[in-house]
């Protein structure tokens, strides 16, 4: 999902105003990277500012550049740019070179960059939350998608022109994403299986009838997925039940979707499958009514402890909640692997490599 948000942000920067501001800020940042004198003056200007304000503990910053393929990088670059606004303006305006002085932004341009940066704060925060790998992230996707479409990218009357244009372009890019039924279903199931979200805060639906419809949909989708996984895990048991039946049978998940009235003669099979369906229903109902004695901050630990109470749902949770919301955890793993398998360690055994990667990824648990 992080890639989708990044695409929407890149689309927003294609706007006339945002594109012009971005190009101007890039020119200024590039100048400070190329000019040693300007970079030195920028550092000195910051030190002078801290000393004038009698700030003893401080850090001197440099301007940073945005990278197209790195998520949130343009936002980070703009935040640093706005942070050093006074010092950048001072250094440029005092330059003896007319070309450098012409790089200065006017008051309105600084205001628009500040407004755009402030707007991107929420987008960057959403991306950062989804990129986490120490907690369940897929259950957060429904909340983030709803907020992006209905709050963050929604036009407001007090928005500056650059923000209005940016929102319009970003929304047009993002609005059609994640609208497929299959994605919606897995997001709803993921949210239901997160014990911290049983009360459905992400729906934001005031109409009770609509809210109940969504709740029923979630329960039904969760039941179907739970039954599928239960059948796959317990395939031997299911095969034993079906072994006495001569003609080809449908799986339970197919039969639940099939509304045709067919005459099934194998009562033993039907009773067993009905029992599985009732178990799934009971587990879902009990889960949604459960009131934990203490706040749950780790969904996976909850399901590990609750595996005896919810055997079917715990299996489903293990599959669904392990899905990352973005590809960032995988990319971090690739980066870690690149640091382990170097030219001097090119003959590492695959098993040893796997063990080293595991230890590096979980070093904070030691």
BAKESE-249873 format. One record per residue (C-alpha): z, x, y; residue in one letter. Coordinates in steps of 0.2 Angstrom, whole numbers, plus 5000, padded with zeros to 4 digits. Layout:
N
ZXYa...
//
This chain:
366
500050005000x500350155012x498450185011x498150005017x499350025031x498550185036x496750105036x497449965047x498150095059x496550195059x495550035063x496750005078x496350175085x494550125086x494950015100x494150065117x495850095126x496750165111x495350285107x495250345125x497050385125x497050465108x495650585113x496550625130x498150665121x497250765108x496450875122x498150905130x498950955113x497451065108x497651155125x499451195122x499051255104x497751375111x498551435127x499951545124x500451535143x500551345143x501551345126x502751475134x502951375150x503251215140x504651295131x505351365147x505251195155x506251115141x507651255143x507751235161x507951045159x509351065147x510251195158x510051085173x510850945164x512251055157x511751015139x512451155128x511651115111x509851075111x508251105102x506551165110x505051075103x503251105102x501750975102x501150935085x499350865080x498950715070x498050725054x496850585048x497350595030x499250605033x500050445035x501150415051x500550585057x499750515073x501350415077x502350575075x501250665086x501250535099x503150525098x503350705101x502050695115x503050555124x504650645121x503950795131x503150695144x504050765159x503850945153x501950925149x501550845165x502550985175x501651125166x499851055168x500151005186x500751175191x499251265182x498151375193x496651315183x495851155189x495151115172x496951115165x497651015180x496250885176x497050855159x498550775167x498750585163x499050455176x500550345177x499650195168x499050305154x500750375151x501450195151x500050135138x500450285127x502250245127x501950065123x500850105109x502050235102x503450105103x502349975094x501950105080x503850135077x503949975067x502350015057x502950195053x504650125048x503850005036x502750145028x504250255026x505250125017x503850095005x503650275002x505350304995x505550354977x507450354974x507550164974x506450014968x505049984981x503949854974x505149714977x505049764996x503149744997x503249554999x504449575014x503349705022x501649615020x502449465027x503149555042x501549655045x500449495045x501549375054x502649485066x502049665069x500249625070x500449455078x499949455097x501349435110x501149375128x502049525135x501049655125x500049785135x498149775134x498149935123x499349855111x498449685111x496849775106x497649885093x498549735085x496949635084x495949765076x497349815064x497649635059x495749605055x495849755043x497449715035x497449515034x496249505019x497249635009x498449584995x497849404995x497249404977x498249294965x498649434953x499449544966x500449394974x501149354957x501749524953x502549544970x503449374967x504049434950x504549604957x505549514970x506449394958x506849534947x507749634960x509549574960x509749614978x508349484983x508849334972x509149234988x507249254993x507449325010x505649385011x504849205010x505349155028x504848975023x505848835032x505048695023x506148655008x504748584997x503648735000x505148844997x505448754980x503648764975x503648954978x505248974968x504548874954x502948974954x504049134953x505049074939x503449024929x502549184932x504149284927x504349184911x502449214906x502649394909x504249414900x503549324885x502049434885x503049594885x504349524873x502849484861x502149654863x503849744860x504249634845x502549624838x503149644820x504249494821x502849394828x501649454814x502949404801x503049234808x501149214808x500849294791x501049134782x499649054793x497849064787x496849024802x496749124818x498149084830x498249104849x499749204857x501049104865x500549164883x498749094879x499548934873x500548914888x499048924899x498048804888x498148624891x497048564877x497948454864x497748544848x498448504831x499548654826x500148634808x501248784807x502948714813x503848874809x502748974822x502848834835x504748824833x504949014835x503849024850x504748874858x506348964856x505649124865x505049014879x506748924881x507649094880x506549154895x506948994905x508849014902x508849194907x507849164923x509049014928x510549114924x509949264934x509549154950x511249074949x512249234946x513449284960x513849474957x515649524961x515149664971x513549714981x512149784970x511349944978x510350004962x509249874953x508949984939x510750014935x511049824936x509749794923x510349934912x512049854911x511349674910x510149714896x511349614883x511449464894x509549464899x508649554885x506949474889x507049504908x507849674906x506249724897x505149644910x506149734924x505949904916x504049874917x503849794934x505149874945x504550054939x502950014949x502950114965x502450024981x501350174987x500550324979x501750444989x502950474974x501450524963x500750634977x502450714979x502450754961x500750834962x501350944976x502850994966x501751034951x500651144963x502251244967x502751274949x501051314942x500451464952x499251604949x500651704942x501251564930x499551494925x499951504906x501451394907x501651284891x501451104895x503151054888x503951184899x502951124914x503550944911x505351004909x505251104926x504450964935x505850844929x507150964934x506450994951x506150804954x507950764949x508850924956x509950814968x510750724953x511550894946x
//
